[in-house]
Amino acid sequence: MRYVNSKFDALLLAGAALIVFFLLGPLLTIPLRIPLSYNEGWNAYFCARAVNSRLGPLYPSADTLVFNNYPPLSFYVVGAFGRYVAGDLITAGRIVALASLLASAALLGTCVRLLGGSLRGSMAAAMLLLLYTGTFYRDYVAVDDPQWLGHALMLGGLAVLLGGYRAGHYPAGRIVAATMLIGAGGFVKHSLVGLPIAVTIWLFLVQPRAAMIWLVSATAWVGTGLIATDILQGHAAFADILGHHRVFRARRAVKAVERLAPLLPLMIIAGFSYRERIHRVPLQSSRPMQFAALFAVISLAAGLTQRMGEGVNYNAYFETMIALCLTMGLTVDTLRSVGGRAVGPATMIGFAAIPLLVMMPWQLQHAWGDIVERQARARSWQPVIAQLAAAPRLVACETLSLCFWAGKPFEVDMFNLNQSILTGGDIVRFDTLARIHSFSRFEFATIYASTNGPPAMKHDLLLENLLGHGYAIAATGPEGSVLLAPPMP
């Protein structure tokens, strides 16, 4: 078989070129002071607390306006990297996030190979993951957020476990190492449940003895992590994480499906592939596809459920995307017919790439803008950061990275405070600070709702409270941001 000049190889080369282009803008933006998401400043503040307890507890008490609903591991990892290597914690988080995304893609390709897939299949899986992420989910490329670190750790654990798949033997040491890595991923992001559940079920199907060792080891590692968390952070960690307030709305499920649309071709291929593999090959040969199907179904159910919560973004579907890319990698050289018609690897890749091709003109323009506009964007934010740095008394930000770069302490976690109030918490402490005009500046990413008509004020409990106590726009910044200030005495 010739491996050059084929349609499939041409598609892989084109995909590789697009990946480099899509990643270039985020890579060049890493050291720049351009706010990319609410999560960046939020994570940076808690990373700072993780490595310097004098800045405040990692898990604040209930009488503050700051909340932490994430497990502690990412804060220690990024905090140490930022303090001792990168210098800036947001820069450190971006580097870790990008490295974790690339590691996730490489580990996904490794898992395809370990499950019996071809080299081409492993490359296709890794590249599709990067292309889909770079095209449809750019907000999580090189952004200070622990999402991809959690995935990288879990996929590393899966790769360690699958090292014994072909031999049909899972040494206890390999299982222990795998559970340690997957457990560590859970202590980075506790909502990543699809992979651990799928592995547990699959092991009971293919190797019950290994499954029992898996359960014992997982219990031991999780127990160790919980004890360590209690020793380092006390009961406040469990109270904050388990008692976190969030509004859940069933109607969000309809909106949630929208972000799944790009993955539809992968779902169709996965369905055909699973049906053909299960019915036409021996049971042992169908085991890899069985695992991929379990992973996809469980992670999709978990993602849809999580998306009903306010503030839960499309990253809830990343496990589903990983599972579907894994299926694609296992399928690309083996699915020979769909509805009785012959299907080649290039055709399958082309079908999977339909959403990418549809969005390509806009995404290429966006990616080019990330590259050529980054310095101008960074300059445009400097006056806002300088104003916040010079402001006396308390300063708060909706775009938390601006306050972080301005050297201001973490005063208000706007999203989580709103969620707390909407679920029965009180606004008394915030109202008191606003009424006596304790905040000398309060930054909002925007105070207007997204509408097609005349500008209308967005519905935000904290914004409405500030305006009710006389706060008004004192300055405007780029991309719709505003600085509110109290009335002059």
C-alpha positions as CSV (number, residue, x, y, z in Angstrom):
1,M,0.0,0.0,0.0
2,R,1.3,3.4,-0.9
3,Y,1.2,6.1,1.8
4,V,2.0,9.1,-0.3
5,N,0.0,11.2,-2.7
6,S,-3.3,9.7,-1.6
7,K,-6.4,11.7,-0.9
8,F,-6.3,10.7,2.7
9,D,-2.7,11.9,3.1
10,A,-3.5,15.2,1.3
11,L,-6.4,15.7,3.8
12,L,-4.0,15.1,6.7
13,L,-1.5,17.6,5.4
14,A,-4.2,20.2,4.8
15,G,-5.5,19.6,8.3
16,A,-2.0,19.9,9.8
17,A,-1.5,23.3,8.0
18,L,-4.9,24.6,9.3
19,I,-4.1,23.5,12.9
20,V,-0.8,25.5,12.8
21,F,-2.6,28.5,11.5
22,F,-5.5,28.3,14.0
23,L,-3.1,27.9,17.0
24,L,-0.7,30.6,15.9
25,G,-2.9,33.5,17.1
26,P,-3.6,32.0,20.6
27,L,0.1,31.1,20.9
28,L,1.2,34.7,20.2
29,T,-1.4,36.1,22.5
30,I,-0.2,34.1,25.5
31,P,2.0,36.8,27.0
32,L,-0.2,39.7,26.2
33,R,-2.6,41.5,28.6
34,I,-5.8,40.8,26.6
35,P,-8.7,39.5,28.6
36,L,-10.0,36.3,27.0
37,S,-12.6,35.1,29.4
38,Y,-14.2,35.5,32.8
39,N,-12.4,32.4,34.0
40,E,-8.9,33.7,33.4
41,G,-8.8,36.2,36.2
42,W,-10.9,33.9,38.5
43,N,-8.4,31.1,38.1
44,A,-5.4,33.4,38.5
45,Y,-6.7,34.8,41.8
46,F,-7.1,31.4,43.2
47,C,-3.8,30.2,41.9
48,A,-2.2,33.1,43.7
49,R,-4.0,32.1,46.9
50,A,-2.8,28.5,46.4
51,V,0.8,29.5,46.5
52,N,0.5,32.4,48.9
53,S,-2.1,31.9,51.7
54,R,-1.6,35.5,52.8
55,L,-3.7,36.6,49.9
56,G,-6.7,34.8,51.3
57,P,-8.1,31.2,51.7
58,L,-8.4,29.0,48.6
59,Y,-11.9,28.2,49.7
60,P,-13.4,31.4,51.2
61,S,-15.9,31.5,54.0
62,A,-19.6,32.1,53.4
63,D,-19.5,35.7,54.6
64,T,-17.3,36.9,51.6
65,L,-18.3,37.8,48.1
66,V,-15.9,35.3,46.6
67,F,-16.6,31.7,45.7
68,N,-14.6,28.6,44.7
69,N,-16.4,25.6,43.3
70,Y,-13.4,23.8,41.7
71,P,-11.2,21.1,43.2
72,P,-7.7,22.3,44.2
73,L,-5.2,20.5,42.1
74,S,-5.1,22.9,39.1
75,F,-4.5,25.9,41.4
76,Y,-1.4,24.3,42.9
77,V,-0.1,23.2,39.5
78,V,-0.6,26.5,37.6
79,G,0.2,28.5,40.7
80,A,3.6,26.9,41.2
81,F,4.4,27.1,37.4
82,G,3.4,30.8,37.4
83,R,5.3,31.7,40.5
84,Y,8.6,29.8,39.8
85,V,8.7,29.7,36.0
86,A,6.3,31.9,34.0
87,G,6.2,34.9,36.3
88,D,2.6,35.9,35.4
89,L,-0.2,33.5,36.6
90,I,-2.5,34.2,33.6
91,T,0.4,33.6,31.2
92,A,1.2,30.4,33.1
93,G,-2.4,29.2,32.9
94,R,-2.5,29.8,29.1
95,I,0.7,27.9,28.6
96,V,-0.6,25.0,30.7
97,A,-3.9,25.0,28.8
98,L,-2.3,25.0,25.4
99,A,0.2,22.3,26.3
100,S,-2.6,20.2,27.8
101,L,-4.7,20.6,24.6
102,L,-1.7,19.4,22.5
103,A,-1.0,16.6,25.0
104,S,-4.7,15.5,24.9
105,A,-4.6,15.2,21.1
106,A,-1.4,13.2,21.2
107,L,-2.7,10.9,24.0
108,L,-5.9,10.4,22.1
109,G,-4.0,9.3,19.0
110,T,-1.9,7.0,21.3
111,C,-5.1,5.5,22.7
112,V,-6.4,4.8,19.1
113,R,-3.2,2.9,18.4
114,L,-3.3,0.9,21.7
115,L,-6.9,-0.1,20.9
116,G,-5.7,-1.6,17.6
117,G,-6.2,1.4,15.3
118,S,-3.9,2.3,12.5
119,L,-1.3,5.0,12.4
120,R,-3.5,7.0,10.0
121,G,-6.4,6.5,12.3
122,S,-4.5,7.8,15.3
123,M,-3.4,10.9,13.3
124,A,-6.9,11.5,12.1
125,A,-8.3,11.3,15.6
126,A,-5.7,13.7,17.0
127,M,-6.1,16.2,14.2
128,L,-9.9,16.2,14.2
129,L,-9.8,17.0,17.9
130,L,-7.5,20.0,17.3
131,L,-9.5,21.1,14.3
132,Y,-12.8,21.0,15.9
133,T,-11.5,22.7,19.0
134,G,-9.7,25.4,17.0
135,T,-12.7,26.0,14.8
136,F,-15.8,25.8,17.0
137,Y,-14.4,26.0,20.5
138,R,-11.7,28.6,20.2
139,D,-12.6,30.1,23.6
140,Y,-10.8,27.2,25.2
141,V,-7.6,27.4,23.1
142,A,-4.6,28.7,25.2
143,V,-7.0,30.3,27.7
144,D,-6.3,30.1,31.4
145,D,-8.8,27.4,32.4
146,P,-8.2,23.9,33.8
147,Q,-10.5,22.1,31.4
148,W,-7.8,20.7,29.1
149,L,-5.4,19.9,32.0
150,G,-8.1,17.7,33.3
151,H,-8.6,16.0,30.0
152,A,-4.9,15.5,29.5
153,L,-4.5,13.8,32.9
154,M,-7.4,11.5,32.2
155,L,-6.3,10.5,28.7
156,G,-2.9,9.9,30.1
157,G,-4.4,7.5,32.6
158,L,-6.4,5.8,29.8
159,A,-3.2,5.4,27.7
160,V,-1.4,3.8,30.6
161,L,-4.3,1.4,31.2
162,L,-4.6,0.5,27.5
163,G,-0.9,-0.4,27.3
164,G,-2.0,-3.9,28.5
165,Y,-5.1,-4.2,26.1
166,R,-3.5,-6.1,23.3
167,A,-1.8,-8.6,25.6
168,G,-5.2,-9.1,27.3
169,H,-3.4,-8.6,30.7
170,Y,-3.6,-5.6,33.0
171,P,-0.8,-5.7,35.6
172,A,-1.9,-4.2,39.0
173,G,0.9,-1.6,38.8
174,R,-0.5,-0.3,35.4
175,I,-4.0,-0.1,36.8
176,V,-2.8,1.8,39.9
177,A,-0.9,4.3,37.8
178,A,-4.0,4.7,35.5
179,T,-6.3,5.4,38.4
180,M,-3.9,7.8,39.9
181,L,-3.8,9.9,36.7
182,I,-7.6,9.7,36.1
183,G,-8.2,10.6,39.7
184,A,-5.9,13.5,39.4
185,G,-7.9,14.7,36.4
186,G,-11.0,14.6,38.7
187,F,-9.2,16.7,41.3
188,V,-8.7,19.3,38.5
189,K,-12.3,19.2,37.1
190,H,-14.8,17.1,39.0
191,S,-17.4,17.3,36.3
192,L,-15.3,15.0,34.0
193,V,-17.2,11.8,34.7
194,G,-17.7,10.2,31.2
195,L,-14.3,8.6,30.9
196,P,-14.0,7.2,34.5
197,I,-17.5,5.7,34.3
198,A,-17.0,4.3,30.8
199,V,-13.6,2.7,31.8
200,T,-15.2,1.1,34.9
201,I,-18.1,-0.5,33.0
202,W,-15.9,-1.6,30.1
203,L,-13.4,-3.3,32.4
204,F,-16.1,-5.3,34.1
205,L,-17.1,-6.5,30.6
206,V,-13.7,-7.4,29.3
207,Q,-11.7,-8.2,32.4
208,P,-13.7,-8.5,35.7
209,R,-10.6,-9.2,37.8
210,A,-8.9,-6.0,36.5
211,A,-12.1,-4.1,37.2
212,M,-12.0,-5.1,40.8
213,I,-8.4,-3.9,41.1
214,W,-9.4,-0.8,39.3
215,L,-12.2,0.0,41.8
216,V,-10.0,-0.7,44.8
217,S,-7.2,1.5,43.5
218,A,-9.6,4.3,42.4
219,T,-11.2,4.3,45.8
220,A,-7.8,4.5,47.5
221,W,-6.6,7.3,45.3
222,V,-9.8,9.3,45.6
223,G,-9.7,8.8,49.4
224,T,-6.1,9.9,49.5
225,G,-7.0,13.1,47.5
226,L,-9.9,13.9,49.8
227,I,-7.8,13.4,52.9
228,A,-5.1,15.6,51.5
229,T,-7.7,18.3,50.5
230,D,-9.1,18.2,54.1
231,I,-5.6,18.5,55.6
232,L,-4.6,21.4,53.3
233,Q,-7.8,23.3,53.0
234,G,-10.1,22.0,55.8
235,H,-13.9,21.3,55.6
236,A,-14.4,24.6,53.8
237,A,-13.2,23.0,50.5
238,F,-16.0,20.4,50.6
239,A,-18.6,23.0,51.7
240,D,-17.7,25.3,48.8
241,I,-17.5,22.6,46.1
242,L,-20.5,20.5,47.2
243,G,-22.6,23.4,48.4
244,H,-22.1,25.5,45.3
245,H,-25.2,27.4,44.2
246,R,-26.2,27.4,40.5
247,V,-29.5,27.9,38.7
248,F,-30.6,25.0,36.6
249,R,-33.2,25.5,33.9
250,A,-34.6,22.7,31.8
251,R,-35.2,25.0,28.9
252,R,-31.4,25.5,28.5
253,A,-31.3,21.9,27.2
254,V,-32.8,23.2,23.9
255,K,-30.1,25.8,23.6
256,A,-27.5,23.3,24.6
257,V,-28.1,21.2,21.6
258,E,-27.0,24.0,19.3
259,R,-23.3,23.6,20.2
260,L,-23.6,19.8,19.5
261,A,-24.5,20.5,15.8
262,P,-20.9,20.6,14.7
263,L,-20.4,17.1,16.1
264,L,-23.3,15.6,14.2
265,P,-21.3,14.1,11.3
266,L,-19.0,12.4,13.9
267,M,-22.1,11.0,15.6
268,I,-23.4,9.6,12.3
269,I,-20.1,7.9,11.5
270,A,-19.9,6.6,15.0
271,G,-23.4,5.1,14.7
272,F,-22.7,3.3,11.4
273,S,-19.3,2.2,12.6
274,Y,-20.7,0.7,15.8
275,R,-23.5,-1.1,14.0
276,E,-21.1,-2.6,11.4
277,R,-18.4,-3.6,13.9
278,I,-20.7,-5.2,16.4
279,H,-22.6,-7.3,13.9
280,R,-19.8,-8.3,11.5
281,V,-16.7,-9.0,13.6
282,P,-16.0,-11.3,16.5
283,L,-16.8,-10.0,20.0
284,Q,-13.2,-9.6,21.0
285,S,-12.5,-7.4,17.9
286,S,-15.5,-5.2,18.8
287,R,-14.3,-4.4,22.3
288,P,-12.6,-1.1,21.3
289,M,-15.7,0.2,19.6
290,Q,-17.7,-1.0,22.6
291,F,-15.6,1.2,24.8
292,A,-15.8,4.2,22.5
293,A,-19.6,3.9,22.3
294,L,-19.8,3.7,26.1
295,F,-17.6,6.8,26.4
296,A,-19.6,8.8,23.9
297,V,-23.0,7.9,25.3
298,I,-22.1,8.5,28.9
299,S,-20.3,11.8,28.3
300,L,-23.1,13.1,26.1
301,A,-25.7,12.4,28.8
302,A,-23.4,14.1,31.4
303,G,-22.8,17.1,29.1
304,L,-26.5,17.7,28.4
305,T,-27.3,17.5,32.1
306,Q,-24.5,19.9,33.0
307,R,-25.5,22.4,30.3
308,M,-28.8,23.0,32.0
309,G,-26.8,24.9,34.6
310,E,-26.3,28.6,34.1
311,G,-22.7,29.5,33.3
312,V,-21.9,26.0,32.0
313,N,-20.4,26.5,28.6
314,Y,-20.0,24.2,25.7
315,N,-16.8,22.7,27.3
316,A,-19.3,20.3,28.9
317,Y,-19.2,18.6,25.5
318,F,-15.5,18.2,25.2
319,E,-15.6,14.6,26.6
320,T,-18.2,13.8,23.9
321,M,-16.0,15.3,21.3
322,I,-13.0,13.3,22.5
323,A,-15.0,10.1,22.5
324,L,-16.3,10.7,18.9
325,C,-12.8,11.5,17.7
326,L,-11.6,8.2,19.3
327,T,-14.4,6.4,17.4
328,M,-13.3,8.1,14.2
329,G,-9.7,7.0,14.7
330,L,-10.8,3.4,15.2
331,T,-13.2,3.5,12.2
332,V,-11.3,5.3,9.5
333,D,-9.5,2.3,8.1
334,T,-12.1,-0.3,8.9
335,L,-15.6,1.0,7.9
336,R,-16.0,-0.3,4.4
337,S,-19.7,0.3,3.6
338,V,-22.5,2.5,4.6
339,G,-26.0,1.4,3.5
340,G,-24.3,-1.0,1.1
341,R,-22.1,1.6,-0.6
342,A,-18.3,1.5,-0.4
343,V,-16.7,4.1,1.8
344,G,-13.0,5.0,1.8
345,P,-11.0,6.7,4.5
346,A,-10.8,10.0,2.5
347,T,-14.6,10.0,2.1
348,M,-15.1,9.5,5.9
349,I,-12.7,12.3,6.7
350,G,-14.4,14.6,4.2
351,F,-17.8,13.9,5.7
352,A,-16.5,14.5,9.2
353,A,-15.0,17.8,8.0
354,I,-18.3,19.2,6.5
355,P,-18.9,21.5,9.5
356,L,-15.3,22.6,9.4
357,L,-15.6,23.5,5.7
358,V,-18.8,25.4,6.2
359,M,-17.3,27.6,8.9
360,M,-13.9,27.9,7.3
361,P,-14.3,31.3,5.7
362,W,-15.3,32.9,9.0
363,Q,-12.8,31.0,11.1
364,L,-9.9,31.8,8.8
365,Q,-10.8,35.5,9.1
366,H,-11.1,35.2,12.8
367,A,-7.8,33.4,13.1
368,W,-6.1,36.0,11.0
369,G,-7.5,38.7,13.2
370,D,-6.1,37.0,16.3
371,I,-2.7,37.3,14.7
372,V,-2.7,40.8,13.2
373,E,-4.8,42.6,15.8
374,R,-3.3,41.2,19.0
375,Q,-0.9,44.1,19.7
376,A,-3.5,46.7,19.1
377,R,-6.0,44.9,21.4
378,A,-3.3,44.7,24.1
379,R,-2.6,48.5,23.8
380,S,-6.3,49.3,24.0
381,W,-6.7,47.6,27.3
382,Q,-3.8,49.3,29.0
383,P,-5.6,52.5,29.9
384,V,-8.4,50.5,31.6
385,I,-5.9,48.5,33.6
386,A,-4.1,51.7,34.5
387,Q,-7.3,53.4,35.7
388,L,-8.2,50.4,37.8
389,A,-4.7,50.3,39.3
390,A,-4.9,54.0,40.2
391,A,-8.3,53.8,41.8
392,P,-8.5,54.1,45.6
393,R,-10.5,51.9,48.0
394,L,-12.2,48.9,46.7
395,V,-12.2,48.0,43.0
396,A,-14.1,45.2,41.4
397,C,-14.3,43.7,37.9
398,E,-16.6,41.6,35.9
399,T,-13.5,40.9,33.7
400,L,-11.5,39.6,36.6
401,S,-8.2,39.5,34.7
402,L,-8.2,43.3,34.4
403,C,-8.3,43.7,38.2
404,F,-5.7,41.0,38.6
405,W,-3.3,42.8,36.2
406,A,-4.1,46.0,38.0
407,G,-2.8,44.5,41.2
408,K,-6.1,44.7,43.0
409,P,-7.3,42.1,45.5
410,F,-10.2,39.7,44.6
411,E,-13.3,41.5,46.0
412,V,-16.4,40.3,44.1
413,D,-17.0,37.1,42.1
414,M,-19.8,38.5,40.1
415,F,-21.1,35.4,38.3
416,N,-21.2,33.2,41.4
417,L,-22.6,35.9,43.6
418,N,-25.4,36.4,41.2
419,Q,-26.0,32.6,41.2
420,S,-26.0,32.6,45.0
421,I,-28.6,35.4,45.1
422,L,-30.8,33.7,42.5
423,T,-30.8,30.5,44.5
424,G,-31.8,32.1,47.8
425,G,-28.6,33.8,49.1
426,D,-28.8,37.4,50.2
427,I,-27.3,40.6,48.7
428,V,-27.0,42.4,52.0
429,R,-23.2,42.6,52.1
430,F,-22.9,43.7,48.5
431,D,-25.7,46.2,49.0
432,T,-24.0,47.7,52.0
433,L,-20.8,48.2,50.1
434,A,-22.6,49.8,47.2
435,R,-24.8,52.0,49.4
436,I,-21.8,53.6,51.2
437,H,-20.0,53.8,47.9
438,S,-17.1,51.6,48.9
439,F,-16.3,50.7,45.3
440,S,-14.4,53.5,43.7
441,R,-14.5,51.7,40.4
442,F,-16.6,48.8,39.2
443,E,-15.8,47.3,35.7
444,F,-18.4,45.6,33.6
445,A,-17.6,43.8,30.3
446,T,-20.8,45.5,29.1
447,I,-23.9,46.9,30.6
448,Y,-26.0,46.4,27.6
449,A,-28.0,43.3,26.6
450,S,-27.4,41.8,23.2
451,T,-30.4,42.9,21.1
452,N,-31.1,43.8,17.6
453,G,-33.0,46.9,18.6
454,P,-32.1,50.0,20.6
455,P,-29.5,49.4,23.4
456,A,-31.1,48.0,26.5
457,M,-29.6,47.5,29.9
458,K,-28.8,43.9,30.6
459,H,-30.4,42.2,33.6
460,D,-27.8,41.8,36.3
461,L,-28.6,42.0,39.9
462,L,-25.3,43.6,40.9
463,L,-25.5,46.1,38.1
464,E,-29.0,47.1,39.0
465,N,-28.0,47.5,42.6
466,L,-25.0,49.7,41.8
467,L,-27.1,51.9,39.5
468,G,-29.8,52.2,42.2
469,H,-27.1,53.6,44.5
470,G,-26.1,56.3,42.1
471,Y,-23.2,54.6,40.3
472,A,-22.8,55.9,36.7
473,I,-20.4,55.4,33.8
474,A,-17.1,57.2,34.5
475,A,-15.1,55.8,31.5
476,T,-15.5,53.4,28.6
477,G,-13.0,50.8,27.4
478,P,-12.6,48.6,24.4
479,E,-15.1,45.9,23.2
480,G,-18.0,47.5,25.1
481,S,-16.5,47.6,28.6
482,V,-17.4,50.3,31.0
483,L,-16.1,51.6,34.4
484,L,-18.8,52.7,36.9
485,A,-18.0,55.1,39.7
486,P,-20.0,56.5,42.6
487,P,-21.4,60.0,42.5
488,M,-19.1,62.8,43.5
489,P,-19.4,63.8,47.2
